[in-house]
Amino acid sequence: MSDPRSAQADALMGELQRQGAGRLTIFLGAAPGVGKTYAMLGRARELQRRGVDAVVGIVETHGRAETSALVDGLEVLPRKRQDYQGRTLEEMDLDALLARKPKVALVDELAHRNVPGSRHERRWQDVLELLDAGIDVYTTVNIQHLESLNDLVHRITGVRVSETVPDALFDRLRDIVLVDLPPRELIERLQQGKVYVPEQAAHALQAFFSPSNLTALRELAMQTAADRVDSDLREAQTARGLPGVPLRRAVMVAIDGLGQSEYLVRVARRLAERRDAPWLVVTVQTGDAPDPQRQGELDRAFALARRLGGEAVVLHGNSIVDALLDHGERAGVSTIVLGRTRERPLARMVNRTLTQQLIQRGAHYELTIVSTPEARARARRSLRENGGRLRGLLSRSDAALAVFAVAMAVVLAWFAERWIGLDDLSLVFIVAVVVVAARTRMTAAVLASALCFLAYNFFFIEPRYTLLIGARQGVTTVTLFLIAALVAGRLASKLRMQVVALRAANAHATELQTLGRELAVAADAGQVMRAGKRALKRSLGAEVFVYIGKAPLGGANLPELSDKDRAAADWALKHRQPAGRYTDTLSGSDWWLLPLAGDAGDKPAAGLVGLRLPPSLTRLGPEQRRLAEAMTDDIAQAVLRTRLVADLEDSRVSGETERLRSALLSSVSHDLRSPLASIIGAASSLDNYAEAMPREDRHALLETIRIEGERLDRYIQNLLDMTRLGHGGLALNRDWIGVDELIGSAVTRLQRYEPAARFEVRLQPGLGPIWVHPALVEQALFNVLENAVKFSPPDAPVTIDARRVDGEPGGPDQLLRIDVSDRGPGIPEDERARIFDMFYSVERGDRGRQGTGLGLAICQGMIGAHGGSVVALPGQPDAQDRQGSSRRGTTIRITLPPIEPEPKADAAPAP
């Protein structure tokens, strides 16, 4: 069951979408001449008086003076002239109307077919483009042009209407205006020449415009308007969350492509419309692909279903009943519509069996069996012309295989009886039947069973070489053989059909799965384009291009496109709808163009997929269409994913940049202002009171200026070092230096700034010199020592331990390790890696320690330039704490690999 909140959300979303796009008003009439155009122009003049911008896109007055008078005073766009077969025809200028973009556009004769070569084949497609552009449209149409009523109108009037409008267009309605005229009054207008010229009027009165026809069409028009009003009321109630809204159950129509498919589609559409229910069209393939004639009918029926707003589905399965019931349960179907043809004995038996099985097993479904007089007449003609459908059920190749298998079975049975002494030869013939059934359809298996029965009887049952059977046992043998052969053939045929169906479904699933894997690892739009192009070319055998970008189309990787192809591509990109070949929009293009819709909020599409299939493929099968559309959807989602990843990365980088900028400003505002304030204060005191101050006070102020100046110099040097590290400008000028000398220089330098600092140095005996950049390593060690002194208590010394240690497997044999340990508060384990980030101490808000947050980051960069590493570890326990007390403080471990200088060539080698 549907969730009422979900239904309300869908209704609200539909209402918002209708408000965002242009709104459609249809003036609906039962027949020509009732005054639809007149009523539309009258409404337009009323809008004009109210100050609404209304423009006439196209209006056909048909020479009626009253209608022409209403056009006067309205803005009329000039029509577009187009040459066709040596004649100049006029059509509505769609581009001019889109550029003018009025509030309301008047477009007469909605069902009109445009001149070949126009952007759209039908005028209703022009109207859809106007609505998508946000333009309200007033238009006119007669009830006989509604697609779902095409067959019913034909049965009422005997006239087949070729220009139709899909019912799905009515979903865009804002208002429907029923323009009604009693049949007698309409006939009087016809006789007065107000509808057609006298010659056409006389013919129309004898055919279409009879009182009974007009009455029936009038009833259809009123019923359609009432259905639309009822549907709008239900949608409004749902959007407001009112109770009592009935839950909709889907209508499913099953078609087989045997002569009545389009009729059944229209019947299902009308049935679903009356019930305000979703609907779908399905066909079940149980074996090989249908023959071209049958496949063509299925394609036309599916195309009709999509135009009418339904869903088209191809099911694969061994059993038609199982496939229908399983899909019906998944799709929430309540009604199954089937066709029935009485004049085909074999087809009638199959359909009746199907109906009976559905009645027996589909207890929760309503079955509607539709009888079609036209299909029965075609069936009778087909039976007279080609002797039934046996020829379509049994191809020449299948019959030849059956005959060949029987002949081989006779030969093998003769050898088995003569040389092996095999008595039960029926097994040989059963194997032949199974082989035929496994390679062909059931009809060929039945033929093979019959031929094997006759051959077995003729050659191997006494009396031989006759069809007579001499003994009762022989009768039993051949009878049981025939039954066994039919059963074995049936089972083998069913297994083969199931394998074929699974193979087709598996092929499409495999292609989609392969594409999904390739798209999952695609890191950017370029990789998505290449993966999608490979998959489409591999699965469809077509020339493919994948374009990611906005209209107008452009790029170096695109194939040669004609002006017609480029126009179709730009239109598909802009309107997020397929165009080109196999569509009704700019169908003269050689490319089938599918937009990458991506996010529903994208306008226009994120990109485009172009497919150019072989010219011999004049019709696209439903399975190919579904596969291409599914792959296109996957590519669109991958494009959307890469865009989101790129946006997230940009956001992350922007956030990190903003964080560093804020930290730098905070650091500069503190670490520059503090020493500058001390320097300025001391200098001012010396300037104003120097002569009155004792010598010791003057010396103290000068010492303050020196210390704060050196502190400021160290800060600026840190900033310069970070700049050099970030831009790769740090050059290593290596030289030999002793480890004791290196540590002693850093300690002595730090004690000038921190005289109270205490150090405990532990050097491994025999520790030799190292080949490094002395100034950089000393600066790195100085930064670590300065950081340790800041956080260590005054009475606790900072420990420095330097020694050689064994390297990791696969690395240097020995490493130099320098551990600097303090007795401060320590660093939590989850924060130890972050202390090497720039401005980390600033981020923590710890300004009492006068830290810039750059020292350890610089240390890591300098040691890393030597191939070493710097890590933060828990503090080392004291001698009295080694019995298990918790550790305090932090240990910063510097590790340097041993590097030897390259030997210099002092002299050339001796000859």
N, C-alpha and C positions, 0 to 999 in steps of 0.2 A: 504494500500500500504506500501511497505517496504521503510524505510529510506535509501537513497543512502549511507549516511555516515555509517549507521549501516552495510549495505552490504559490504562496503569497509573494515570496521573494522573486520567483520567476515572473509573476504578473507585474510586479513593480518594475523589474528590469526591462520587461517588454514595453511598459508605458514610458519609461525614461528614454529608451532607444527611439521610440516613435516621436517623442518630443524633441530629441536631438536632431533627427533627420526631417526632411520635408514631409508634409502630410498630404494624403491623397484623398480627393473627393471624386467619386464616380457618379455620373448621371446615367442611370441604368434604364433601358427601355426594352419593351417586349418585341419590337420590330422597327424597321426603318420608318421614319415619318411621324413618330409620336411627339417629336419636339425636344429631343435631348439637347441638340446644339443651341436651339433657341433659349431653353432654360438655362444652359450654362452661360451664354452671353448675357442674359438678364441678370444673373447673379454677379457676373464680372462688372457690369455697369453699376450695380449697387455697391460693390466694393470700391469702385473708383470714386463714387460720390462720398464714401467714408474716408477717402484719402489713402486707400491701400494701393500699393504699386502692383498693378495687374497688367500683364503683357500677353498678347496673342502670339503663341508660337506657331500654330497652324490651325486654321478653321476652314472646313469645307461647307460652303453655303449652298452648293448644287443649284445655283441660279435662283434661289428663293429670295424675293425682294424683302420680306419681313426679316429674314435672318441677316441679309446684307445691311439692312438699316441699323441693326444692333451692333455691327462691327464698327460703324462710323463713330469716331470719337475715342476709340480704344487704340492704344499703341500696338501696331502690328509689325513684327520683325519680318524683313524681306526673306523670301524663301531661297533655298540653295538650289542652284541649277546643276544638273548632273546628266552627262551623256550616257546613253545606253542603247546599243544596237542602232546607231544612226539617228536616234531621237533625243531631244533635250527634255528631261523630266524635272519636275520641281518637288523638293522634299523640305521638311522642316530643317532649319539650320541649327543643329544641336549645339555646336560650339559657340555660335553667336548668342544663343539663349543662355548658355552657361556663363559666358563672359558678361552678359547684361545682368544676370542674377536678380530677377525681380522677386517680389514677395510671393506672387502667384503667377503661374504660367498656365495658359489655356492650350491644351493639346487635344484636338478632336480626333475621333476614330482610333481608339486605342488598339484595335485588332488589325490595323493596317500593316501590310507587308511593305518594307522599304525597298527602294530601287537596289538591285544587286550592285555590290561594291560599296554600299554605305557601311558605316561603322557597325551598326547592328542590323540584324535581319528583320526584326519586328519593331514596331513603334513602342510597344510596351516596355521593351528594353531601354529605349530612349527615356521613357518616363522613370524607370528605376534609377537611371543615372542622374536625372534631375532631382529625384527625391534624396539620393545619397549626397548630393551637393547642397542640401538644405533648402531647396525650393519647393514650395507647395504647388501641387498640380491639380487642376480641374480637367477632367477628361470625360469622354462619352463612350458607351459600348452597348450593344444589344445582347440580350440574354443568350441568343443562339451561338455567340462567339465564346462562351465559357467552355473551357476544355472538357470538364467533366460531364457536360451536358451534350457533347457532340453526337454521341450515338442516340441519345434520347430524342434530340431535335431531328435527327435523320429519320427515325421511326415515325415521328409525328408528321413531318412535312414532306418526307421523301427527298430532301435536299441535303447533301453533305457539305457542311461549311468547312472550308480549307483554312481560313484565317481565324485562329483561336487565341485565347488569352489564358494563361495558367491561373488556376484557382489560388495558388499561393500569393499572387499579387494582391488579393483581397485582404491578406494579413496586414498590409500596409495602410489599410483604409483609416481615415478619420471619419468620413461621412459617406453615406450612400443615399443618393436622391433618386427615388423611383419616379420616373416620368411616365405617366399612365394615360392611356386614351382608349375609350371603349372601341371594340372591333368595328362596329357600324360606322362610327365617326371616322375611324382611320380609313375604312374603305371609301367613304365619301371624299376624303382628302385625296386619296389615290385617284379616284375618278375625275376629280377636278384638276389633276395634273400638278398637285402640290408636292408630290413625292417623286414620281418618275414622269418622263415624257409619255405621251399617249400610247405609243407602241409598246414600251416597256410596261406601262401600267396595265394594259390589257392582258399581257402574258402573266404578270404577277398576280392578277386577280384569279386567273385560272389555276395557278400553282401554289405559290407560297401564301398569298394573302386571302386564303379562304377563311370564313368566320370560325370554323372549328379549329384551324391551325392557330389563328390569332388568339382565340380563347385559351388554348393550351399554353401558348407561349406567355401570355399574360399571367397565367397561374404560376408558371415557372419563375417569372420575374418577381412576383410578389413573394413566393416561397423563398427565393434566394435572399431578398431584402430582409424578410422576417428572420431567416437563419442568421444573417449577419448581425441584426439587432440583438438577437438572443445571445449570440456569442460575445458581443461587446458587453452585454449586461453581466454575463458570467465572469468575464475577465475583470470588470470593475468591482464586482463583489469579492472576487478572490484577492485583488489588490488591497481592498479595505479590510480583509480578514473576516468577512461576514460568514456565518455558518450556513450550512445547507448547500454548499457547492458540491455537485456530484463528482466523484472520482472517475477519471477517464480510463477506459481500457482499450487497448489497441485492436485494430482490425487488420488481419493478415490475409492477403490473397495469394494463392498458389497458382502459378502459371507453368505451362510446359512447352510453349512455343509451337503448338499444333493447331493454330488457326483462330484462337479466340482470346489471346493474351491481352491485347489493347482494350478490348471490350470489358474484360474482367477488371482491368485497372481502373477504368472509368466508373464501373459499378462500385468498386471498393471505395473510391474517392467520395462518391455521393453518399454511400452508407456511413463513412467516417464523418463526413460533414454534418449529416443529420444528427449524429451522436456526439459531435464535438470531441472526437477521439483521434489520437494519432493512428497512422496506418503505414503499412509496409507491404512490399511486393517481394515474394521469394520464389526461387526455382531451385529444384534439387537435382544435382548431377550425381548419378549413381555409377557412372562408368566413363567411357570415352566422351570427348567433347562432342556436342551436338553437330549435326550436319550444317552446312552454311545457311541453308534456307531457314532452318529452325533457329539457328543462332541469330540470324538477322531479325526474326520476329521478336526474340527475347530482348535484343538490344533496343529495338524500337519501343517495346513495352517498358523497359527500364528507363529509357530517356523520357517517355511520357510520364512515368511515375515521378521522376525528379522534377519535371516541370510543374506537376500538380502539387508538389510539396510533400511527397511520400519518400520513403526510404527503400532502396533496392538492395537485395541481399542474395548472394549465390551460396547455397548450402551444398556440402559434400557429405555423402553418406551411402551406406549400403541399402538402407531402407528409407523410402520416402516418408512413410508414416512416422518412423522414429525421428527423422530429421525435422519434420514439421512440428511435432509435439515438443521436442526438446527446445527448439528455437522459440516456439510459442510461449513456453514456460519462462524462458529467460527474458523475453521481450514484453511480458505482461499482456499477452493476447487474450481476448475474450471471444472473438468471432473469427472463424476461418471461412473464407470464400473460395469455392471450387467451381470449376466449369464442368459441364456434362454434354457429351455429344452422342446422340442415340444411333446414328446411321452407321457407325463404324463398329462392327461386331467385336473385333479384338480390343480396340480402344475402349469400347463401352464396358467390356468385361473388366479391364484393368481399372477404369475409373470407378466402376461399381464396387470392386473389391477394395479400392482405396477408401471410398466413402464408408463402406461397411466397417473397415478397420478403424477409421476415425470415430465412427459412432460408438463402436465397442470400447475403444481405449481413451477417447477424449471426452470423458463424462462432464468435464467442467467447461467445455467449449460449446459455443453456438455455431452450428454448421449451416452455411448458406450455399445451396447448390443452384448455380445459374445456368439456365438453358439458353443457347444462342441460336436463333433461326438462321442467321447468316452463315454460321459455322457449319450447320447441318447441310445447307445447300452446297457449300463448298465441298463438304465431304462426299456428297452424292456425285458431284462433278468429278472429283478426284477418283472415286471408285470406277466411274465409267471410263475415264481417260487412261488410267494406268493400272487398272485391276487391283486397286487397294494399295496398302502401304507396305506390303511384303518386300518390295524392292528396296524401300528405304531401311527396312529392318535387317536385310541380308545383303551385304555388298558382294561383288564378284570375287574379291580377294578372299573373303571369309568362306564363300561357297567352294572356291578352289582348294582352300586349305582343308576343308572337311572331306572333299572327295579324295585328295591326296592322302590324308591320314587313314581313311578307310582302305584305300588300295595298299598302303604299306602294312596295315593290320592284316589284310588277307595274305600278303606275302610272308610276313613273320609267322602267322598261324600255320601256314603250309609247311614252313621249315621246322617249326616247333613240333608239329605232329609227325612229320616224316623222319626227322633226325634225332629229336629229343624224346619223342614218345609222350608228349604232353597230351593228356586227355581233356582237361577243362580249358578249352580255347577261348571261353568267354572273357577271361581276364585280359587277354591281349586286346580284344575289341573295346573293353571298358577303359583300358589305358589310353587308347586312341581317342575316345570321347573326352576323357579328362584333359588330354593335351590340347584338343581343339577348344574346349571350354575355357582353359586357362589362357589362351591367346586371343580369343575372339569374344563376341557377345553370345547371349543365351540362344538366339535364333540359330546361329551356326552350330551350337552344341546339340540342339534338337535335331537339326538336319543330319549331323554326324551320327546321332543315336539311331535314327531311322535307317540310314544307309548301313550302319554296322549290323543292325537287326536283320536286314535283308541279306547282307553278304554272309553273315554267320549262318543263316538258315539255308542259303543257296549252296554254299560251298562245303559246309561241315556238318549239317544235320541230315541224317538219312531220311528218305532217299536223296542223295546228293544231286546238285545241279538242277534242282526243282525247288519250288516254294512250298511243296507239300511236306508234311511232317508225318512220318510213318508210325511213331510210337507216342504213347501218352507222356512218357518221360521227356521226349523231345519237345512236346508242346509246353510242358512246365519249364524246361530249360530256357527256351527262347523267350517265353513270357517273363520269367524272372530276370533274364538278361536285359530285356527292354526296360523293365522297371529300374533295375540297378543302373543302367546306362543313363537314364533320364535323371535319376537322383544324383548320381555322381557328376553329371554335367551341370546340373543346377547348382550344386555346392561349389564346384570349381568356378563356375561363372560368377557366383556371388562373391567368392573370395577375390577373384580378379577385379571386380568392380570396386570392392572395398580397398584393395591395394592401389588402384588407379586414383580413387578419391583421396586416399591418405597421401599418395605421392604428390598430387596437385597442392593439397593444403600444406604439406610439409615443405614443398619447394618455396612457396610464398613465405612461410614462417621462417625458413632458413635465410632467405634473402633479407627479411626484415631484421632477423637476429644478427646477421653479419654486419648489416649497416649500423645497427645499434651499438655493436662492439667498437666499430671504427669511429663512430661519432663520440662514444664515451671517452676515448683517449684524445680526441681532437682538442687542442689547447687554444686555438684561435680560429678566426673566420676562414682563413686560407686553408687550414687543414679540414675544416668542415666542408668547404667547397670541393676539395679534391676527393674526400671520402664519398660525398653524395654523388659526384659525377661518376666515379668508378662503379658504385653500386647500381645506379640507374642504367648505365651502359651495359653492365653485366647481366642484369635481370630482364631488360626490355629490348636489348639489341638495337638501341636507337643512338643517334648522334645527340649529345647532351651538352648543355652549358648551364652552369649555376652562377648566378649573379647575386651579390649581396650589396645592397645600396638602395638609394632612392631614385625616383624618376627625376629627370629623363635618364634613360639607359646610357651607360658609358663605361669604358674600361678597356684595357689592353688585352684581356683574356677572352673577349667575346668573339664569336665567329662572324663571318661576313653576313650582315643582316640587310635586307632590302628595306625601303621606306615603309612598305606595308607591314613587314615583320616588326620593325622598330615601333611603329604606331601601335600595333597590338601589344607589344611588350610594355610600352609606357602606360597603356590603358590598364593592363592587368596589374601593374605595380601600383598605380594610383588608386584603383577601385577595389583591389584585393579580391578579384574574381578571375577565373580562368578566361582565356581569350585565345584566338587563333584557331588552328585546325581542331576538328572534333567538337567545336563549340558553336554557338549562335552569334558570337561577337567577333567581327573581323575574321571570319572563317576562311578568307582567301589566303591567309598566311600559311606558310609551309610548316610552321612550328606550333606545337601544342604548348601553351604558356601557362604555367601554374604558379600563382603567387605564394611566397613564403609568408603566411599570415602572421606567425609568431604570436606575440601578445595581442589579446583582443583589443587593447587600447592603441595599438600601432595604427597610424594613418599617415601615409600609405603603408604598403607591405614592407617587410624587412628585406625582401629580395625576391628573386624570380628563378624558376627552373624552366628551361626550354628543352623540349623533346622533339626531335625530327625523326619520325619513323619512316620506314620504306614507303615510297609512293604506292606500292601495290596494296598496302594495308589501308583500304578505304574506310573500314569500320573498326572501331576500337572495342574489343570485348570487355565485358564487365569486370572480369578478373584482372585484366591488364590495367583497367582504369582504377580499380580499387588498390592495386599494388602501387601504382605510380602516386596516387593521392596519399596513401599511407606513408610511403617513403618521403614525399614532400613534407608531410606533417612532421616526421621525425627530424628532417633537416632543419625545418623552421624552429623546432624546439631546441635543437643544438645551437643554432645561431643565437637564439635568445639566451641560452645558458652562457655562451662565450661572452656575450655582451654584458650579462650580469656579473660574470667573473671579472671582466675588465673594469666595470664600474666599481666593484668592490675593491679591487686592487688600487684604483685611482683614489677611492675614498680612504683606504688604509694609508697610502703614501701621503695624501693631503693631511690626514690626522697626525701622522708621525712628524711631518714637517711642521705642522702647527704646534705640536708638543715640544719639539726641539726649539722652535722659535720662541715660545713662551719661556722655556727653561733658560735659553740664552739671555733673554731680556731680564729675567729674574736674577740670573747669575751676574750679569753685567751691572745691574742696578745695585747689587750688594757688594760684589767683590771689587768693583771700581770705585764706588762711592766711599766705602769704608776706609781704604788706605788714603784716598784723596782727601777725605775729611781730616784724617790725622795729620797728613802732610801740611794742609792749608792751615790747620789750627796751630801746629808747631811753628810754622813759618811766621804766622801773624804774631804769635807771642814773642818770637825773637825780634821781629821788626819793631814792636811797640815797647817791649820791656827788656831788651837785651842788656842795656847798660846797668839796669837796676837789679838784674838777676845775678846770683852767685855763679861761679864758673861751673860748678857741678850741675846746676839746673840747665844752663845753656848746653852743656855737653849731653845731657839727657834728651833735650828737645832735638838736638842734631842727630842723636842716635835713633830717635823715633822717626825722623824724616828719612834716614838711611834705611832702616828696617822696613818701613812701609813702602818706600820706593822700590826696594828689592822684592818685596812681596808683590807689588804691582807689576814689576818686570817679569816675575815668574808666571803670573797669571796671563800676561800678554804672550809670553813664550809658549805657554800651554795652548793657547788659541792658535798660534802660528803652527805649532807641531801638529795639532789636529787638522788644520788646513792642508799641511803637507801630506799627512797620512791619507786624507780623503781624496786627494788628487794624484796620489802615486808619485809624489815628488821627493820622497825620502830616499836619498842615495846612501849606500853603505860604504864607508872608507875604513876597511878593516885594518887592524894592527894587533900585535901581541900585547897583552896586558895581564898581569897577575891577578888572580881572584882576590887575594888579600889587599892588593893595591886598589882594586876596583871598589871593594866594600869600604876600605878605610877612607877613600876620597869622598864617597857618598855620606858616610857618617860624619866626617869632619865638616863638610859643607852644611849639613843639617844642623849641627850643633852651634853654628854661628847664629842661626835663627831661633833655635830652641836650646839655650844653654843648659836647661834643667833636664834635658832628655838623657836617659840612661840606656846603654846598649850592652848586650852580652853576645859576643861573637864566638862561634865555634867553627873552626876550619879543620877539615880532614887533613892529617899529615900527608905531605907529598903532593899536595894539590898544585898542579902546574898551571902555566898561563893558558889563556884562551885567545882564539883568533876572532875578534869582534870589532864593532865600531865602538871604541871606548866611551865617547861622549854620550852616545845614545843609550848604551846599557847602563851607564852611571846615572843618567837622567831617569831611566825607568826604575832603577833600584832606589833612587832618591824619592820618587813619587810614592813608592810602596812604603818606605821608611817614614816619610812625612805623614802618610795616612795612618800608619800604626801608632805613631807618637800622639796624634790627635786624640785617639780613642783609648789609649792605654793609661791606667792610673799613674799619678806622678811618682809613686814609690815602687812601681813595677817596671823592670827593664824590658826593652824590646829585644827578643832573641833572634839572632841571625845564625843560621846553620847552613854551611856550604859543604858539599861532598859529591863524590862521583857515585853514580848508581847504575845498575844494569838497565839496558834499554828493553823495549817491548820486542816480542818476536816479529821478525820482518823489518825492524828498524835498526838504528845504530846500536853497537854493542854497549856503549856507555854514554851516559848523559851527565851534564853538570846540573845539580839541583840546589837551589838557594831557597830556604824556607825562612820567611819573616813572620814571627809570631808575636802577638800582643796579648794583653790581659784585659782587654776591654769587654764590653757587654756581649760581643759576638754578633753573628748575622744569622737569621733564620735560614734553614736549609733551602726553602723555596725562593729566597732572594739572593742567594750567593752568586748565581749566574748573572743577575741584573746589575751588580755593582760595577761591572765593566761597561755599562751603558753610559753614554755621555749625559752629564747633568743629573745623574741618579740621586746624588745627595740633595740637590735642589728640589727634585721631585718629592723626596721624602719630607721636605720641609725642615731639615736639620741644619739650621743656620748657626746654631750655637758653636759648632765645630769649625766655622769659617772654611768650609769646603766648597769647591767649585763643581765637583762631580766630574772633572776632566782628568785627574791624575791617573786613576787606574785605567781609564780608557786609553790614555796616551801610552801607558806602560804596556798594555796588551798589544797595541799597534807596533811599538818599537821592538818588543821581543818577538812578535809574529814576523816582522821583517827579517829577523835572523833565523827563522825556521823553528822558533821555540814556542812555548805556551805559558800562559799564566792562569792559574785556577785559585779559587778560594776554598779553604778547607776548615774544619773545626780546629779550635786552638789546641796546642799541645799541653798535656797535664803536667803539673809540677811533680817533683820527686816525691813530695809527701802526699800527692793526690793519686799516685799510680795504683792504689789499691781499690780503685773503683769509683771514686768521686767523679761527678760530671765535669766535663771540660768547660773552660771559659776562654773567651777571646777568639781570635781568628788567626789562621795561618794562610799567608799568600805564598804560593809555591811558584817559583820561576824555574823553568826547565829550558836548558840550551843544549842543542846537539853539538858534538865536536866537529869542527870544520878546520881542515888544514889548508894553508895557502898553496896555490899551484906552483910547482917548481919552475924556476926561471932557466932559460937556456943560456948558460954563461959562455959557451963556446960551440962552434960548429963541430960536428963529428969528424973524426980523422978520416982521411981517405983510405 
